[in-house]
Amino acid sequence: MKNVKKDRFDRDFLKTLKYQSPFFLFSKEKIRNNFLNFKKNFPGSSIYYAMKANSEPELLKILSDAGAGFEVASLYELDILKKIEVPAEKIIYGTAVKPVSHIKEFYDYGVDKFAFDSISELEKIASFAPHAKVYCRVIVNDTGSIYRFSEKFGTDKENVVAFLECAKSLGLHPYGISFHVGSQANNKNAWSNALSVLQDILINLKNVGIKLDMINIGGGYPCTKYVSFEETFTFEEITKHINEKHKKLPYETKLILEPGRIIVADTGILVASVIGKVERRENTWLFLDAGVYNALFESLAHQGSIKYHVSSIKPVGNAGEMIFALAGPTGDSWDVITREAFLPKNLDIGDKLVFHDVGAYNTVCMNRFNGFPATRCYFI
């Protein structure tokens, strides 16, 4: 793991903070700028931030004030948005299979856009959210993505026309089609290739009297700062391919996007303290008050493919650097963040480390394994 310096959270600034370790620290300015920079690449489109990436209320309020909509997966996420007074028209219910009680809660709040991928789900929506706008999630090629989503959700492209005809017969509004190319997509053409799949579907729908309002191309836009990809490409290349392919569809539709990780990943750091230093066989281990359960769940979920940049608040000095293994505080042997952190040799109990670009998925996946509390979040 490389050492890096982030100017907005540099060593001198972090020394002044009095927060109890461990803690997450987020940049309000970076959150807002990331959203606005993403949005400017897709003029005329609607951006619905994927709440599952990070649902801290203060972060959501920043995005809401910047003009974001929200892709929501449960009434529990909806409750958070209610508390910060996000209007219903800025919300879409993006999970393809939903509890009836959740459908009713969304509908009662005024949300009218619902995803589906089966006839049975359409029947639920028609019963408990009459006249809603529905969009059909279709399976697309997600090969190469770190997290592949095509097994659990989505219908085959051959079913889409019949499903949307069924929606119309049930009194629902056939609103659009959605897809997701998988998380951390490692193919700059993944979204444009998926849009190509929709070409014939849109023509066939128009032939049966259904003209869609929108195409939802989901998320998956990669953050490459802590994952090594075989293919090197820029976000600008992705946007170019998406916008070109969208313009070539048979007729004009609104483009909807659901960015998550790309908005929040590099907005936050984690500060953790060394609670133990142990020489064990070929490794020197630093035990920290933050680990994969109470702070860095993605390190566990990715099983080694996540390589967060880590640095020390203590200067290197004359001691030089060496490789450490970094472990969390629990009694579980899986609670290992990395075995290859290059840090000052003179680190000891009480010294603090900084993990960079940890703003996505970690805060929402924290748990209380072994009783350790979830790590607190602060915004500056």
N, C-alpha and C positions, 0 to 999 in steps of 0.2 A: 504494500500500500504506500503510495507516494505521500510526501509531505507537501502541502500547498498552503498558501496564504490567501485568505479572502479579505480584501480591503475593508469591507463594511463591518467585519467582525474580527479585526486584527488583534494581535496578542495584547497590545497595550490597552485596548478597549475592554477586552474580556477580563483583564486583571481588575478592572474597576467594578465589576458586577458583584453584587452581594447575594445573588440567588443561591439557594441550597442545591448542591449537586445531588443527583443529575438533573439537567433541565434541557429542554429544547428552546432555541431562540430563533425567532422568525423576523425577517425584514419586511415591514409593511410596504415599503417602496418597491421592493423587488417583486412582491406578490402582484401588486397593481401593474407594474411595468411588464411583467411576463404575460399577463392577460392581454393588455393593450397591444403588445407586440404580436401576439398570436392572432388577435382579431384583425389587425391591419392587413394580414396576409390573405384574408378571405373577405374582400369587400362585398357587402350585400348579404352576407351569410349570418346565421344565428348561432351563437356560441353558448352551449349549455355545459357548464363545468361539471365534471363527474365527481359528485360528492364523496364517493368511496375512496378517493385518493387522499383526502384530508378534510375532515368535517369539523375542525375547530371553529366555533362560532365567530371569533374575531376575524379569522381568515375569510370566512364566508361573507361577512359584512363588508370587508374590503372589496371582494369581487362583485358583490351586489351593487355597491356604490359605483363601481367602474363599468357597470352595464351588463354583467354576466347573467345568464339564465342558469338553471340547475337541472342536471339529470339526477333523479332521485330513485332510490331502490327500496324504500320501506317507509312506513308511517313514522318510524323513529327518526329517520333523516328529515322527513317532512316536519316533524315537531320542532326540530332545530331551526328550520327556515321560518316557521310560524313565529318563533320567538324574536327573530330579527326582522320580521314583517316583510318577507319576500312575497310579492303578489302571486296569485295562482297562475297568471298568464306567463310568468317567467319560469314555470316548472313543467317538466315532462316526467312521466312515470316510465322509466326505461327498462324495468325488469320484465321479461317475457312471460313469467309465471308468477302470479301474485295471490296472496290470501284475499278472500272476499272482504274481510274486515278492512284490509288496507285499501282496496279499490273504493269502498264506500267512503272511507276517510278522505281520500284524495278528491273524490267527486264532490263531497260535501264542502270541501274547502274551495272548490271552483276549478280544480285542475281538469282539463278536458283532453289531454293527449296521453294515450296509453299504448305501450308496445305489446305485441303478442306474437306467438309463433305456432299456434294450434287452434283448431276449431273450438275445443273445449274452453280455451281462454277467451275466445271471442264471445262465447255464450255467457260466461261470467261477466264480462264487461258490459254486454248488452243488458243484462239483468240489473246490474248495480251501478252502471254509469251510462244510462241511456243517451243515445245521440252523440256519444263521445267520438273524438277523432282518433282513429287507430292506425298504427303503422306496423307492418309485418317484418319481423327480423328474419333475414335469409342467411343461410350458411355461405361463407366465402372461404377461399383458400387462406389459411393462416399459418402456412408452413414458414418456419424461420423465426416466428415470434417466441419469446421466452415463455410467456403464458399463452397457451392456445385455448380459445373459447368455443370452438365449433362443436365439441362433443355434447356439452350440456344445453346449449341454446341455439335456436335457429331452425328454420325449416328448409327443405330442399327447394331450389329455385323453381322446380316444376310445379310446386304447390301454390306459389304466390298468387297467381291469377284467381284460382278457385277460392282461396282463403279470403281475398279482398272482395270477390263477388259475394261470398257468404256474409262478410261484414256489412255490405250494402243491404242485403236481404234482411239482416237483423236490425236495421234502422241506424246503424253506425255509419260514420263518415270515413270512407277509405282515404286516409290522409297521406300515407307514404310508405316507404320501405327503409329499413335500417340494416346495417351490418356492422360487424366488429372484426378487424383483422388480427386481433390478439394484442396482448400487452408487450411493450418493448419490441415493436415490429422491426425486423432486420432486413427490410426490403423497401427501398424508396418507392417502388411501383405498387406496393401492396394495395393502396387505396384506389389508385387509378385502374389497376387490374380488376378490382372488385366492382368498380363503376361500369366497366365493360360488360360484366355479367348482367347488369341491369338493362342493357340496351334492348334486348329482345323482350324482356318482361314488360317494359314500359309500352312498347309497340303493341303487344298482345293485350295489355290492359286497356289501351285506348280503343282497340278493336271491339271490346265488349262494353264500351261506354264509360270507362273509368279513367279519369285523368288525375294523376296524383299532384298534391301540393308541394311535397318535399321529399328529399333524399337525405337520410341521416347516416353519415359515414363513421360515426362512433369516435373512438379514441385510438390508443396504441402508439401515439407519437413518441418516439424514444428519447430518453435522456441517456446520453452516452458517457456521462462523466464517471460512472462507476461500473460500467459493463463494457467488455470488449466485444465489438462486432466484427464479423468477417468482412462485411462490406462497409466502406466509408462513404457517407453522404451527408449532405446538409439539410436542414429543415426547409430551406428555400427550394431545394430540388423537389422535396415532397410536395410542397404547396404548388409548385409549377405544374407538376404532373396532375394533381387533383383538379386544379382550376381548368386546365386544358381539357381534361376528360369530361368534366362536368358540363362544359359548354357544348360538347359534342353529343349529349344525350338527345333523344328525339324531340323533346320539347322542354321549355324552361321550367325548372323547379327550384324551390328554395333549398339551399344547402344548409344542413345542420351538422355541427361538429360537437364532440363531447370530450374535449381535452381534460386530462387530470394530471398525470405525472409531469408532463412537460410544463405545466403552470406552476407546480409547487415544489418539485424535487430540489431545486437549487436555491430555494428561499429560506431554508432552515439548517441550523447546525445542532448538534448534540454535544453538550459539555458533560464529561464524566470524570470521576475521581478514581485514582488508584487506591484500592483497599488492601492489596496484597501483592507481594513480589516473590515468586517461587522459582528456583532452579529445578527443572525436572527433565531428566534424560537429556535429549538434544535441544530442548527449548528452555528459554526463560519466559515465564508466564507473568503477565500483569493481570491481576483480577480487578475488575472495575465495579462501581456501584450501578452501572447500567449494562444490560446484556440483551440477548435476543428476545427475551420475554417481556421485560418492562420498558424496552425502548426501541431496539433495532430488529423487529420481527422479520423484515425482509432478508436479513442475513441468514436467518433460519430457513425461510421459505425458498430462497434461491440456492441453498446448499453450496455456497462457495463461489457462485458466479457473480455475486455482488461484491465489489471491492471498493468500499468507501475510502476516500482520502482521509487520512487522520494525521493530526499534528499535535504538538505539545505546547502548552502555554509556557512551560519552562524553556528557556533558550538552550540550544545545544551546548554552547560553551566549548571548553577544551576537551571535554570527555569523549566527544565523537558520538557516533550513532551505531545502533545494532538492530537486529531483527528480534521482535518480541511476538509471542502469541498473546492475544487479548481475549479474556473470558469474562462473562458476566458473573453476578453475585450468587446465582442459585445453585442448588445441589445437583443440577442436571448436567451430565457430560456433553449434551448437545448445546449447552449455553456457551458457545465459542463464536466470537465475532470474526476473527481472522487468526491465522498462524504466521502472518508475514507482514507485520507492521514495523516499518523502519523508523525508529525513534531514538531520542537521546539516551545514551547508556546510563546516565546518572538519574534516571527517573526513579522515584521512590514513593512510598505510601503518602497520600495526601496531594500528590501532584495531579494536575488536570490535563486531560486530553480533549481534543476537539474533533468530532466527526463531521465532515462537510457533506452537503447535498443530500440530507436525510429527510427532506420535507414530505416525501410521498409514501403513503401506506403505512409508515411506522406508527404514527400516533393513533391511527384508527384500529390497529391490530394489537396494541399493547394489552397485556393481561396481568393478573395478579398471581402468577405461578410462584409457589413457595411463600406466598404472602407479601412479596415485594410490591409496593404500590406502583401504579403507572406513573411515568415521568411527566412532570408538569411542563406546560408550554407558556412561553412569554413572547410578546410582540413589541418590537421597537421600530 
